[in-house]
Amino acid sequence: MTPSTPVATTSSTIGKYRWTICSLVFFATTVNYLDRAVISLLKPYLETEFHWNSGDYANIEIAFKLAYSIGMLGVGRIIDKLGTKMGYAMSTFLWSLSAIGHAFVSSTFGFGVARAFLGITEAGNFPAAIKTTAEWFPQKERALATGIFNSGSNVGAIIAPLTVPLIAETIGWQWAFIITGALGFVWLILWFVYYEVPARHAKLTEAEFKYIHSDVDDLAAASIETKPKVSWFRLLSYRQTWAFVIGKFITDPIWWFYLFWLPDFLNKQYGLKGTDIAMPVALVYVLSSIGSVGGGWIPLNFIRNGWPAFKARKTSMLLIALCVFPIVFAQYLGQINMWLAVIVIGIAAAAHQAWSANIFTTVSDMFPNRTVASVTGIGGMAGGLGGILLSALVQKRMFVYYESINQLDKAYFIMFLICGGAYLVAWLIMHFLVPRMKPINLDEA
């Protein structure tokens, strides 16, 4: 690739292959979340077979989160070293095997082990996805691309309630794990057929290559990075890293709560079981998908109107944080009509996904490509640790206690209060740490 030709300005002359890559990342994220959501929908079947209570389920959830956090600690570095093609493929292959392995578990302890393997292997998805987006999209399009692929987490969570209970009812809960886990191998075939880094991709036009790197001063340097990797200790010396890490630590646990406890909330609060739970859960994640894409569109619209990218990102995140707060009224509205509670929870989940599309993009805004997966991994680890603390210190103790006195609705009310305030707290801390856009220059002494 050479920088001699001006960058094209229309989609017809630029080309659209980068969106094919985005669709592959979307598919992987869909499978990733489908695999991790299966257990929440099988909880009633597994409670009956293995005699679980809320504490047993919380322990299994903690095993997943702990392993996910440990995986995040190292997977970003591995993906930065192997590159997106092999790193993403390795992660998907291993998590698909882990997902299928759940079908062959015969004890509560075995489920904890299976969830741990799934957690440590699924940790590769987001560092690889964010690195892929940084490689394939210019800065102004990254939040939109991130929002689109991140909506795969919602699509996976939509597909799960529409299929998993039906599979469990007809051919057994084991097959729900096997069928959903096998989808990862379908993705692997498509990934090796269609993916390569931009500098080596035969189907990428010169115009699109230049457009992708239109915000890079030296196009020659955009080909393949050969500079040395950066240590975690150095990355942790930057306030920008800590802004991302703390933002993930505070807000990721809220998404874990929706993913692992929403079906149980609908069961305990409204008596929904089996296939009855499909439509309410699906609606929550349909709204989440809209939020994910919308969260990418909001800053893009601000940027198109002349706003600096970082100001557009932070303003969008503040607006999104405010949209979560009404979840504190979910149970009150649910007394009027269950669907009002479902809609309010869906709006909060949509706001989380919009937030996620933007907080992920702050990494590629502030750090060079060769560190994106590493920083994303550090933040993902922090999000997992936040989820563990919430489960161990709040959910496990609180849910077991209120379940023992038959007042589980109070436990959910406390959780909704936590959900409502978490994003505003995270935004304030991030704004304090990084009040202005200051990209990291790793070549400075």
PyMOL commands that set and color helices and strands:
alter all, ss='L'
color gray80, all
select helices_A, chain A and resi 11-14+17-50+54-82+84-104+108-122+125-136+139-171+173-194+198-200+206-212+219-222+232-235+239-270+274-304+309-336+338-366+369-404+408-433
alter helices_A, ss='H'
color red, helices_A
deselect
rebuild
show_as cartoon
